[in-house]
Amino acid sequence: MPTIKPISDLRNYNKVLQDISAGEPVFLTKNGRGKFAIIDINEYEKLKASLKLMSQLAQGEQAGKEKGWMAIEEVRTELGIENV
């Protein structure tokens, strides 16, 4: 179950920070609506890395559609990998 707190709880931010743990963000609301999420820095870094990877994969897929795909043999030759 997510931790949801009003943004006014930030007046006592130490209590809010105690409620944060890896994988379980604290959601802050303003006027009853979601406004911010506080997450562990390691989780933030993982999210950033995942978004970057997904973006690069999408770019690779788009390039494959536009320029054509390489056969596995071509990839091995390009990378200098012997057949396994």
Secondary structure, 3 states (H helix, E strand, C coil): CCEEEEHHHHHHHHHHHHCCECCECEEEEECCEEEEEECCHHHHHHHHHHHHHHHHHHHHHHHHHHHCCCCHHHHHHHHCCCCC
